């Protein structure tokens, strides 16, 4: 048996699946594609999370696009983080190309161009469905993690939330939270101290500064109403295809704090909302986090712990998380160890640091009699990748250098006209894009402070009036000379004397 035939049997055995699956492409050995050596990933294991990594220009975004398209075809909704702005073309079919036909002939799969149901979303003022969350929905623990607070400061945040709950003060946006903090050490200091103990002004000052830092990254646009309902991420169109929800993030690439804030709140909301699914035959929702290093960049230990916990727990809800980044070392080891599917595009060895990273990356993959992993990692072409997945029993599949299939949709952005058409057809824009600013903690406390100031001013004026009245009364009562000089008898007597003198 030739090495090529042996490899074909090796792949067929390792990637056999009884359930439904998506096909990534065909395996390669000795630099040649083995037609119909299909590399398949069972839908059943896609909630075990994954990684798409590789140097710039090696095809990571197209791989993401291929997986998203195939999931949509299977009726599984997808959420994509579009930081580079090049994913909206999924809404339109591919125009095709001779090189695409050549690629699919090598793989042994027919190429079918197709567009997919897309929902364009936004965290900022860009056009799209506005995604917001209230401060109350974050809760004191998650907000403290985002702000990287000390234990003492976390306690103050917890007290603020308790005070608002006890006094029915809605915490909707950041100005609400700031107002309550200021009130706790200002006009409402006695009230807070009586009910919840003394609150340090230095601690509240630190918390306020951290909130201002978050606001400067645009978080004031994210916090507020109307809150996005995560159930709207799992919609299916009339033909049974899952919606591909694309969040436009091109304007927050330099604001990692806002990005991580959004991601954590979204994952926490999904985890709290979706029911337990257990070992299902298919995932409920798949999330792709492009430029994933932005989540972990400058993250505190507490924040990393929170992310790790969510990654471990959320798969039981049928949710799969896929991190897209340049190097696997961008993802913390605790998170990397939880990932089932790994798609590794080429890495470049320009420096000693690069070579060390390649060595570490190679150690993350199972040994193979067909590959020298370190060598393959630096020789893969565009649209080729090393793949390791999990089979239906949760076992690692054989390592396969794979010629990946091409996206069925356009590998480019929508035109302005196409984008407007997509937005005008959206049902969610009508639901979420109305600005709501109902009465909340900020307005209620302002009104309370204003009322208290008016009452204090009124009391002050009343005290002044009473004091002046008492002062006059006391002055008159205590001076007998004044009493005599102002008496009617004295005046008549003086007038009588004057009359006599005149005569």
Buried (B, 14 or more C-beta within 10 A) or exposed (E): EEEEEEBBEBBBEBBEBEEBBBBBBBBBBEEEBBBEBBBBBBBBBBBBBBBBBBBEEBBBBBBBBBBBBBBBBBBBBBBBBBBEBBBBBBBBBBEEEEEBEEBBEBBBBEBEBBBBBBBBBBBBEBBBBBBBBBBBBBBBBBBBBBBBBEEEBBBBBBBBBEBBEEBEBBBBBBBBBBBBBBBBBEBBBEBBEEEBEEBEEEBBEBBBEBBEEBBEBBBBBBBBBBBBEBEBBBBBBEEEBBBBBBBBBEBBEEBBBBBBBBBBBBBBBBBEEBEEBEEBEBBBBBBBBBBBBBBBEEBEEBBBEBBBBBBBEBBBBBBBBBBBBBBBBBBBEBBBEBBBBBBBBBBBBEEEEBBEBBEEBBEBBEEBEBBEBBEBBBEBEEBBBBBBBBBBEEEBBBBBBBBBBBBBBBBEBBEEEBBEEBBEEBEBBEBBBEEEEEEBBBBBBEEBBEEEEEEEEEEEEEEEEEEEEEEEEEEEEEEEEEEEEEEEEEEEEEEEEEEEEEE
